[in-house]
Amino acid sequence: MKKLIAATALATLFATSAFAEGVQEYNRTAMETMAEGDTAVVDIMMDAEGNDREDADFQARWDAATPEQQAKLRDTCARGIEEKVEFSETGAARCKIVTEN
């Protein structure tokens, strides 16, 4: 019985560790990595400190972005969703919007 409990505990520990490795935190560095270093694309969503932009600021930057920048942000968001980034509520909503348009 003790071996079964120990085996279960180890399996849980390994499963938790594997899950934690697959989750990325939502921050400016992670977004820049997913955008292949394109800071102008990340600037659409975040300020220099990594804070989500206010709605009006985000919309203005999105509208002013080139089609290539918009496509790159779509790809960046899609990659973040695929890699299970722990987006902020605002970041998740915006990525959902840009990837669906």
C-alpha positions in Angstrom: 0.0 0.0 0.0 2.8 2.4 0.9 4.4 1.7 -2.5 1.2 2.6 -4.3 0.8 5.8 -2.3 4.5 6.7 -3.1 4.0 5.9 -6.8 0.9 8.0 -7.0 2.6 10.9 -5.3 5.5 10.7 -7.7 3.3 10.5 -10.7 1.4 13.6 -9.5 4.6 15.4 -8.9 5.9 14.6 -12.4 2.6 15.5 -14.1 2.5 18.8 -12.2 6.1 19.6 -13.2 5.5 18.8 -16.8 2.4 21.0 -16.9 4.2 23.9 -15.2 7.0 23.8 -17.8 4.5 24.1 -20.6 2.9 27.3 -19.3 4.4 30.7 -20.1 3.7 33.9 -18.2 2.2 36.8 -20.2 4.8 39.5 -20.2 6.6 41.8 -22.6 9.6 39.4 -22.9 7.4 36.4 -23.8 5.4 38.4 -26.3 8.6 39.8 -27.9 10.0 36.3 -28.2 6.8 35.0 -29.8 6.8 38.1 -32.2 10.4 37.1 -33.1 11.8 40.3 -31.5 9.4 42.7 -33.3 8.9 45.3 -30.6 6.6 47.4 -32.8 4.1 44.5 -32.9 4.2 44.1 -29.1 3.8 47.9 -28.7 0.3 47.5 -30.1 -0.8 45.6 -27.1 1.6 46.6 -24.3 3.5 49.6 -23.1 7.3 49.6 -22.5 6.8 48.2 -18.9 4.6 45.3 -20.2 1.3 46.7 -19.0 -1.8 46.2 -21.2 -2.7 49.4 -23.1 -5.9 51.2 -22.4 -8.7 50.2 -24.9 -8.6 53.5 -26.9 -4.8 53.4 -27.1 -4.8 49.7 -28.3 -7.5 50.5 -30.9 -5.6 53.5 -32.2 -2.4 51.5 -32.5 -4.2 48.6 -34.1 -5.8 50.9 -36.7 -2.4 52.6 -37.4 -0.5 49.3 -37.8 0.4 48.1 -41.2 -1.3 45.0 -42.6 2.0 43.2 -42.0 2.1 44.3 -38.3 -1.5 43.2 -37.8 -0.7 39.8 -39.4 2.3 39.5 -37.1 0.2 40.3 -34.1 -2.3 37.7 -35.2 0.5 35.1 -35.5 2.0 36.1 -32.2 -1.4 35.8 -30.4 -2.1 32.4 -32.1 1.3 31.2 -31.0 0.6 32.4 -27.4 -2.7 30.6 -27.4 -1.1 27.4 -28.8 1.7 27.5 -26.2 -0.9 28.1 -23.4 0.4 31.5 -22.3 -1.3 32.7 -19.1 -2.7 35.9 -20.7 -4.1 38.7 -18.6 -7.9 39.0 -19.0 -7.3 42.0 -21.3 -4.5 40.3 -23.3 -6.6 37.1 -23.7 -9.6 39.2 -25.0 -7.5 41.1 -27.4 -5.7 38.1 -28.8 -9.1 36.4 -29.3 -10.4 39.4 -31.2 -7.3 39.8 -33.4 -7.1 36.0 -34.2 -10.8 35.8 -35.2 -10.6 38.8 -37.5 
